[in-house]
Amino acid sequence: MQFVYSVDKEGVYLYSLSDRTTKLLYPTDRVFINSYFSFLNDSILQVGHQSVMRSGKKERKVYSKYLYRAEGDSVFVTDSPPFIVSENYDYVSDSIYYLNIKTGRMYISGIKDFIDYEHKRLEIKTKEFDRNGNIISEHDTSFAEGGTIGSSKGICFSHTTKHFGERYYAESNNVDGKTIVTERGDLILKEGNSTKILLKFDGVFDPKFGSGYYNPTLSNDGKKTSFQYLAGFLCSNGCVYEMDIKTKSKEKLVGDGFFYPLYSPDNKLLLLFANQRQSKGGTWIKDIYIFDVNTKNKEKVGQGENYLWVPINKIIFTLHK
């Protein structure tokens, strides 16, 4: 088995469990966007980067007597509209790439340009490319924002109210239509159209620092889930649990300081993060551990920002009489 992991401003690495070797697949001096880091199949890994935010001004016509501002108030301008205003815009660009981990080849698959005006309106211009770099589609979207401000790895942008606080909402991988989610500390099973609480958090949910059960992952047979527990801010007894979904019996796997469990394809191992800290390059980095579910042994194997097990291509043989 193998897993890939990313290190901001370094690149994507492939770790092989068979011989405990690490291989650099793709070097870069840029910061990765966590949400794009995913496998499309057993060989194609999607990665994404974000450009440094830049600002600019843009003129527009106002067909009103008043100029309405982001603060919610308005200023009288003229009795004879329209008039020209110069507005400040923030520009952020996401670049998405496809990387073949077997050949090392990669190509850009898309670019998303975000234009944010005073945290009121967000415009997204999307371009998609083929393997030869030719544009195959373009489309624009625009929507109003709630005005709350968020940031990702030093780059500021706006969030709608819907997205604000997603740090404490988590969703597992999907196995045969089954998904584990966490909402306000509770562990919830979603299967088809049904929803039921697997584990109720009996403490006080802390929306600022986090508490309860979260970061769930499903075993690849859909029978078990592993997840992180945090009692609350400055509270001890944090740990990673494993639960049998049918019986709801849970077992403590490893103690405080470990988080974001991820099952291996054979369900025997977990990838775990520990010791999040700021690196010399100004980005965040974590230690990566391999944890044996049966023996409870753990081994530090590297450090990075994201990790994913390489999917195993399942081949089904059919016997004909």
WOKAUR-V458863 format. One record per residue. RES is the residue in three letters. SS is DSSP state (@ for helix, = for strand, . for the rest). Layout:
res;ss
RES;SS
RES;SS
This chain:
res;ss
MET;.
GLN;=
PHE;=
VAL;=
TYR;=
SER;=
VAL;=
ASP;.
LYS;.
GLU;.
GLY;=
VAL;=
TYR;=
LEU;=
TYR;=
SER;=
LEU;.
SER;.
ASP;.
ARG;.
THR;=
THR;=
LYS;=
LEU;=
LEU;=
TYR;=
PRO;=
THR;.
ASP;.
ARG;.
VAL;.
PHE;=
ILE;.
ASN;@
SER;@
TYR;@
PHE;.
SER;=
PHE;=
LEU;.
ASN;.
ASP;.
SER;.
ILE;=
LEU;=
GLN;=
VAL;=
GLY;=
HIS;=
GLN;=
SER;.
VAL;.
MET;.
ARG;=
SER;=
GLY;=
LYS;=
LYS;=
GLU;=
ARG;=
LYS;=
VAL;=
TYR;.
SER;.
LYS;.
TYR;=
LEU;=
TYR;=
ARG;.
ALA;.
GLU;.
GLY;.
ASP;.
SER;=
VAL;=
PHE;=
VAL;.
THR;.
ASP;.
SER;.
PRO;.
PRO;.
PHE;=
ILE;=
VAL;=
SER;=
GLU;=
ASN;=
TYR;=
ASP;=
TYR;=
VAL;=
SER;=
ASP;=
SER;=
ILE;=
TYR;=
TYR;=
LEU;=
ASN;=
ILE;.
LYS;.
THR;.
GLY;.
ARG;.
MET;=
TYR;=
ILE;=
SER;=
GLY;=
ILE;=
LYS;=
ASP;=
PHE;=
ILE;=
ASP;=
TYR;=
GLU;.
HIS;.
LYS;.
ARG;=
LEU;=
GLU;=
ILE;=
LYS;=
THR;=
LYS;=
GLU;=
PHE;=
ASP;.
ARG;.
ASN;.
GLY;.
ASN;.
ILE;=
ILE;=
SER;=
GLU;=
HIS;=
ASP;=
THR;=
SER;=
PHE;=
ALA;=
GLU;.
GLY;.
GLY;.
THR;=
ILE;=
GLY;=
SER;=
SER;=
LYS;.
GLY;.
ILE;=
CYS;=
PHE;=
SER;=
HIS;=
THR;.
THR;.
LYS;.
HIS;.
PHE;.
GLY;.
GLU;@
ARG;@
TYR;@
TYR;=
ALA;=
GLU;=
SER;.
ASN;.
ASN;.
VAL;=
ASP;.
GLY;.
LYS;=
THR;=
ILE;=
VAL;=
THR;=
GLU;=
ARG;.
GLY;.
ASP;=
LEU;=
ILE;=
LEU;=
LYS;=
GLU;=
GLY;.
ASN;.
SER;=
THR;=
LYS;=
ILE;=
LEU;=
LEU;=
LYS;.
PHE;.
ASP;.
GLY;.
VAL;.
PHE;.
ASP;.
PRO;.
LYS;.
PHE;.
GLY;.
SER;.
GLY;=
TYR;=
TYR;=
ASN;=
PRO;=
THR;=
LEU;=
SER;.
ASN;.
ASP;.
GLY;.
LYS;.
LYS;=
THR;=
SER;=
PHE;=
GLN;=
TYR;=
LEU;=
ALA;.
GLY;.
PHE;.
LEU;.
CYS;.
SER;.
ASN;.
GLY;.
CYS;=
VAL;=
TYR;=
GLU;=
MET;=
ASP;=
ILE;.
LYS;.
THR;.
LYS;.
SER;.
LYS;=
GLU;=
LYS;=
LEU;=
VAL;=
GLY;.
ASP;.
GLY;.
PHE;=
PHE;=
TYR;=
PRO;=
LEU;=
TYR;=
SER;.
PRO;.
ASP;.
ASN;.
LYS;.
LEU;=
LEU;=
LEU;=
LEU;=
PHE;=
ALA;=
ASN;=
GLN;=
ARG;=
GLN;=
SER;.
LYS;.
GLY;.
GLY;.
THR;.
TRP;=
ILE;=
LYS;=
ASP;=
ILE;=
TYR;=
ILE;=
PHE;=
ASP;=
VAL;.
ASN;.
THR;.
LYS;.
ASN;.
LYS;=
GLU;=
LYS;=
VAL;=
GLY;=
GLN;=
GLY;=
GLU;.
ASN;=
TYR;=
LEU;=
TRP;=
VAL;.
PRO;.
ILE;.
ASN;.
LYS;.
ILE;.
ILE;.
PHE;.
THR;.
LEU;.
HIS;.
LYS;.
